[in-house]
Amino acid sequence: MLISLDVLLEERNVTRAAKRLNISQPALSTQLGRLRDIFGDPLLVPSEEGRGMAPTERGLAIQSRLHQALLDLQGAVVSPDDFQPHNTQRDFVVAVNDNVFALVGLSVVQSVLALRAPGIRLSFIAPVEANLTYRMERGEIDLYVGLAQQIPEALKARFLLRDEFRLAQRKAHPRGKSPPNIEEYCDLAHVMVSKEGKFRSSVDESLEAMNRKRRVALTVSGYNQIPLVLDHTDCVATLPSRLLQRYASSLDVLPLPFHLPAFDVAMAWHPRSHGDPGHQWLREHFILAADQASV
């Protein structure tokens, strides 16, 4: 019930809290009623704004201490001998975009499934860097795998691999197979990844430093959508080299006519999970997958 109260105080909405706790809304309402009896306080009351609930003074007073106490308790009951993949029931949540998933996540999936550990489940979700530390502290996300420079300083991190950008076009593109000069590069129709639908990225910032501007014709939400676009249009794309290696049979991969710095991919985790044997086990799988990708 204290775990339920912790989630209720954060969500301030019974429906959302029940969904996170994976229980029914009536069951959570019953727990809240019992908690009110135990504490002798409503803890949460209907919001004056008409949406959700608002914590009482007592609820606010216990929220941070309750949350920290639950984190301490979770750490206290985990023993190095408790985690055995073949007889453990555990879910791991990894925040990663589809490019990095293709680089290392898929290999992790293969190696974990090969263990035939039915109690281990992996969930790969889209990364949202804005509240990453907070969600990791709460145990909602186990690992973040992505650009090293986007990892908050509060998290622990480990380098996985380095990659660089190349230009991609479909086989038999009407412009030919020779690398373009900077003028041709800018004149071509480009497709790029943008979760928000913006027609600008770090590539455009580098071009602007040279007083250049490329023509971005369209955006898509995921990296692995781009090869499909390239295969059916005369668009080109500037993408990570390691990702393009997976599509070498259908795409020409060419050098860029200007310099873009290489970038580092790293994984990050919350300090409270550093000594957790399950986390250590999961991190080792990513380290091995990155080593294999670098060969």
SVG drawing of the C-alpha trace seen along z (x, -y; Angstrom):
<svg xmlns="http://www.w3.org/2000/svg" viewBox="-14 -32 51 54">
<polyline fill="none" stroke="black" stroke-width="0.4" points="0.0,0.0 2.9,-2.4 4.1,-1.7 0.6,-2.6 0.6,-5.8 4.0,-6.8 2.7,-6.4 -0.6,-8.2 1.2,-11.2 3.2,-11.5 0.5,-10.9 -2.3,-12.6 -4.7,-10.6 -6.2,-7.2 -6.6,-6.0 -3.0,-6.8 -1.6,-5.5 -3.5,-2.2 -2.2,-1.8 1.4,-2.2 0.9,0.2 -0.8,2.7 -3.9,3.1 -7.5,2.1 -8.8,-1.3 -11.3,0.1 -8.5,2.0 -6.4,-1.1 -9.3,-3.1 -9.8,-0.4 -6.1,-0.7 -6.4,-4.5 -9.4,-4.1 -7.4,-1.9 -4.4,-4.3 -6.7,-7.1 -7.8,-5.1 -4.2,-4.2 -2.9,-7.8 -6.1,-9.4 -6.0,-11.8 -7.5,-12.0 -4.0,-12.2 -5.4,-13.1 -8.6,-15.1 -10.4,-16.1 -8.6,-19.0 -10.4,-22.4 -9.5,-22.6 -11.8,-19.6 -9.1,-17.3 -7.2,-14.7 -6.4,-15.0 -4.4,-17.3 -2.4,-16.1 -3.3,-17.3 -0.7,-18.9 0.0,-15.5 0.3,-13.9 2.9,-16.6 4.8,-16.1 5.3,-12.4 5.8,-12.3 9.6,-12.8 10.4,-10.8 8.2,-7.9 9.8,-7.9 13.3,-7.8 12.4,-5.2 11.1,-2.9 14.2,-3.4 16.4,-2.5 14.3,0.5 14.5,1.7 18.3,1.5 18.5,3.2 16.6,6.4 18.7,7.0 21.5,9.4 24.3,10.3 23.0,13.9 19.4,13.0 19.7,12.5 19.9,15.7 18.6,15.1 17.1,18.6 14.9,18.4 14.3,14.7 11.2,12.8 12.3,9.3 11.5,6.7 14.1,4.3 13.2,1.0 15.7,-0.5 15.3,-4.0 16.9,-4.0 16.1,-5.3 15.7,-3.0 19.2,-3.8 21.0,-2.7 18.6,0.2 19.8,1.4 23.4,1.0 23.4,2.8 19.9,3.4 19.1,6.1 22.2,8.0 21.2,7.7 17.8,9.1 19.3,12.1 21.8,12.9 19.1,12.6 16.6,14.7 19.3,17.3 19.6,17.8 16.0,19.2 15.2,17.4 11.4,17.1 11.2,14.7 13.4,12.0 11.5,9.5 13.0,6.5 11.1,3.3 12.6,0.8 11.0,-2.6 11.7,-5.9 14.1,-8.1 12.9,-11.3 16.0,-13.0 14.1,-15.9 13.1,-13.8 15.5,-10.9 17.3,-11.2 14.0,-11.5 12.5,-8.4 15.6,-6.4 15.6,-7.4 12.0,-6.1 13.0,-2.8 10.9,-3.4 13.9,-3.2 16.9,-0.9 19.2,-2.1 19.5,-4.9 21.6,-4.2 22.2,-7.1 24.4,-10.1 27.0,-10.5 26.7,-14.3 23.0,-14.1 23.6,-12.1 22.9,-14.1 25.8,-14.5 23.9,-13.0 23.9,-9.6 26.7,-7.0 27.8,-6.3 30.0,-4.1 31.2,-4.6 30.0,-1.9 31.1,-2.9 31.9,-5.8 30.2,-6.4 30.3,-9.0 28.0,-10.3 27.8,-9.3 25.5,-10.2 23.1,-7.6 21.1,-7.3 19.3,-4.5 21.1,-2.2 20.9,-3.5 20.2,-7.0 20.0,-9.3 22.8,-11.5 25.3,-8.6 27.6,-7.0 30.3,-9.7 30.4,-11.7 28.7,-15.1 30.4,-18.4 29.0,-20.8 26.8,-22.6 25.2,-19.4 24.8,-18.1 22.8,-21.2 20.6,-21.1 19.5,-17.5 16.3,-16.7 17.1,-15.5 15.0,-13.3 15.9,-13.5 14.7,-12.2 12.8,-14.5 10.6,-13.4 9.0,-16.9 8.8,-17.3 11.4,-20.1 13.4,-20.6 16.7,-21.3 19.4,-19.3 23.1,-19.5 23.9,-18.9 22.2,-22.2 24.1,-24.0 27.4,-22.8 26.3,-23.9 25.3,-27.3 28.8,-27.8 30.0,-27.5 27.2,-29.8 25.4,-26.9 21.9,-25.5 20.6,-22.2 17.1,-21.4 15.2,-19.2 12.2,-17.9 10.6,-15.8 11.1,-14.3 10.2,-11.0 10.0,-9.9 12.5,-7.0 15.9,-6.2 14.8,-2.9 12.0,-4.6 14.6,-6.5 15.9,-3.5 12.3,-2.9 12.0,-6.5 15.3,-6.4 14.5,-3.2 11.3,-4.7 12.5,-8.3 15.5,-10.4 15.9,-11.8 19.2,-11.4 20.0,-11.3 22.9,-12.0 22.9,-9.1 25.2,-7.2 27.6,-4.9 27.0,-1.8 23.2,-2.1 23.8,-2.4 25.9,0.8 22.7,2.7 21.2,1.4 24.3,1.7 22.6,4.0 20.0,1.4 21.8,-1.9 25.0,-3.6 27.0,-5.0 29.2,-7.9 31.5,-10.3 30.2,-13.8 31.6,-16.9 32.2,-18.6 33.3,-17.6 30.9,-16.4 32.4,-15.4 32.1,-11.8 29.8,-11.1 29.9,-8.7 27.2,-6.3 27.1,-5.5 24.8,-3.9 23.8,-5.5 22.1,-4.4 21.2,-5.8 23.8,-5.6 21.4,-3.7 21.4,-0.9 25.2,-0.7 25.6,2.3 22.4,4.1 23.4,7.5 20.5,7.4 21.6,4.1 25.2,5.3 24.1,8.3 22.1,6.2 24.9,3.7 27.4,6.5 25.1,7.6 25.2,4.1 29.0,3.9 29.4,7.2 27.0,6.1 28.9,2.9 32.2,4.8 30.8,7.0 29.4,4.1 32.9,2.5 34.6,5.5"/>
</svg>
